[in-house]
């Protein structure tokens, strides 16, 4: 903007007393570029994470309930061993505490109590280690291996595909029409 009169007192001093008025265009609200575009964050909120964990736990619990007692021989054998360990642990614990009233020597009571703890730990190991692995193995076999109906459908689809390929191979191939040159000009056929 140019000065109108350099002798005006407004322009005589070093410090400017006033300011020029801004144009009306600068008073308009400025919209940001692409303000209507909404970008979803890839980060999940804590509520979304919590909901996903809850769904996953529910899914796992349902799967555990479904395959808790698999009908395999290995699982049944492990379960019998587990029951034997638990029963022996209970019996040895009762003998240890009852031996105090019956006048049993202290070292024998401690040994029976230690054996009871050994059987309890063995039962926990069998249940949480071996039995859990057997359940997991059975669940994987059931969920990942196809059923008889699915295998039959796959065989039928493969047989149909082979028959279609065989039929396509038996049909004679149609000769391709001869191409003409550029703009219809080119080699002429001899029989024309």
C-alpha positions in Angstrom: 0.0 0.0 0.0 1.4 3.4 -0.9 1.5 6.4 1.3 -0.9 9.2 0.3 0.9 12.1 1.9 4.4 11.8 3.3 3.9 14.9 5.3 1.0 13.4 7.2 1.8 13.1 10.9 0.9 9.5 10.8 4.0 8.9 8.6 6.3 11.4 10.4 7.1 9.5 13.6 9.1 6.3 13.9 6.4 4.4 15.8 3.3 4.0 13.9 0.2 5.1 15.7 -2.5 3.3 13.6 -2.8 0.5 11.3 -4.4 0.2 7.9 -7.7 -1.5 7.7 -7.6 -5.1 6.5 -9.5 -6.0 3.4 -12.9 -7.8 3.7 -11.4 -10.9 2.0 -9.2 -11.6 5.0 -12.3 -11.6 7.3 -13.7 -14.6 5.6 -13.3 -17.9 7.5 -10.5 -20.0 6.0 -11.3 -23.6 5.3 -8.5 -26.1 5.5 -7.6 -28.0 2.4 -9.4 -31.3 2.3 -11.3 -30.6 5.5 -14.2 -32.8 4.4 -11.9 -35.8 4.1 -12.0 -37.9 7.2 -9.1 -40.2 7.9 -9.7 -43.1 10.3 -6.9 -43.7 12.7 -5.3 -47.1 12.5 -4.6 -47.1 16.3 -7.3 -48.8 18.3 -8.8 -47.1 21.3 -8.5 -48.9 24.7 -12.2 -49.6 24.5 -11.8 -51.4 21.2 -8.8 -53.3 22.5 -10.8 -54.4 25.6 -13.7 -55.5 23.4 -11.5 -57.5 21.2 -9.8 -59.2 24.1 -13.3 -60.0 25.6 -14.4 -61.5 22.3 -11.3 -63.6 22.0 -11.7 -64.9 25.6 -15.3 -65.8 24.9 -14.3 -67.6 21.7 -11.5 -69.5 23.6 -13.8 -70.4 26.5 -16.4 -71.8 24.0 -13.8 -73.8 22.3 -12.5 -75.1 25.6 -16.0 -76.1 26.7 -16.6 -77.9 23.3 -13.4 -79.9 23.4 -12.9 -80.3 27.2 -13.4 -84.1 27.3 -12.1 -85.6 24.0 -12.9 -89.2 23.4 -9.3 -90.3 22.6 -7.5 -93.2 24.3 -4.5 -91.0 25.2 -6.7 -88.5 27.0 -8.6 -91.2 28.9 -5.3 -92.8 30.0 -4.0 -89.4 31.2 -7.2 -88.7 33.1 -7.0 -92.1 34.9 -3.4 -91.3 36.0 -4.6 -87.8 37.2 -7.4 -89.4 39.3 -4.9 -91.9 40.8 -2.5 -89.0 41.8 -5.3 -87.0 43.3 -6.7 -89.9 45.3 -3.2 -90.9 46.6 -2.5 -87.2 47.6 -5.8 -87.1 49.6 -5.1 -90.4 51.3 -1.6 -89.5 52.2 -2.7 -86.1 53.6 -5.3 -87.7 55.7 -2.8 -90.3 57.0 -0.3 -87.6 57.8 -2.8 -85.6 59.9 -4.4 -88.6 61.4 -1.0 -90.0 62.4 -0.5 -87.1 64.8 -3.5 -88.3 66.8 -2.5 -92.0 66.5 0.9 -91.4 67.9 2.8 -91.9 64.6 6.5 -90.8 64.7 7.1 -87.3 63.3 9.5 -88.3 60.5 6.9 -90.7 59.0 4.2 -88.0 59.2 6.5 -85.5 57.4 7.4 -88.1 54.7 3.7 -88.9 54.1 2.9 -85.2 53.8 5.8 -84.7 51.4 4.6 -87.6 49.3 1.1 -86.1 49.3 2.6 -82.8 48.0 4.5 -84.7 45.3 1.3 -86.4 44.1 -0.6 -83.1 44.1 2.1 -81.5 42.0 2.1 -84.5 39.7 -1.7 -84.2 39.3 -1.4 -80.5 38.5 1.4 -81.2 35.9 -0.7 -83.9 34.3 -3.8 -81.8 34.1 -2.2 -78.5 33.1 0.4 -79.9 30.8 -0.3 -83.3 29.3 -4.2 -83.2 29.4 -4.3 -79.6 28.0 -2.0 -80.6 25.1 -4.2 -83.7 24.4 -7.3 -81.4 24.3 -5.5 -78.9 22.0 -4.4 -81.7 19.7 -7.9 -83.1 19.5 -9.5 -79.7 18.9 -7.0 -78.9 16.1 -7.7 -82.3 14.4 -11.4 -81.7 14.6 -11.3 -78.0 13.4 -8.6 -78.3 10.7 -9.4 -81.7 9.1 -12.4 -81.8 6.8 -15.4 -83.9 7.5 -16.5 -86.9 5.3 -19.1 -84.8 3.5 -16.5 -82.1 2.7 -14.0 -84.7 1.4 -16.7 -86.3 -0.8 -17.6 -82.9 -2.2 -13.9 -82.2 -3.0 -13.6 -85.5 -4.8 -16.7 -84.9 -6.8 -15.5 -81.4 -7.8 -12.1 -82.8 -8.9 -13.8 -85.6 -10.9 -16.0 -83.1 -12.7 -12.9 -80.9 -13.4 -11.0 -83.9 -14.9 -14.0 -84.9 -17.0 -14.3 -81.3 -18.4 -10.6 -81.3 -19.2 -10.8 -84.6 -20.9 -13.8 -83.5 -22.9 -12.0 -80.3 -24.0 -9.0 -82.3 -25.0 -11.1 -84.7 -27.2 -12.8 -82.0 -29.2 -10.8 -80.9 -32.3 -9.5 -77.4 -32.1 -11.2 -74.9 -34.5 -8.8 -73.4 -37.0 -8.1 -69.8 -36.5 -9.3 -67.4 -39.2 -6.5 -66.0 -41.2 -5.8 -62.4 -40.4 -5.8 -59.7 -43.1 -3.2 -57.2 -43.3 -3.4 -53.5 -42.3 -6.7 -51.9 -43.4 -7.9 -55.1 -45.1 -5.0 -55.1 -47.5 -2.5 -57.8 -47.6 -1.9 -61.3 -48.8 -4.7 -62.7 -50.9 -5.8 -66.3 -50.5 -5.0 -68.5 -53.4 -8.5 -69.9 -53.7 -10.1 -66.5 -54.3 
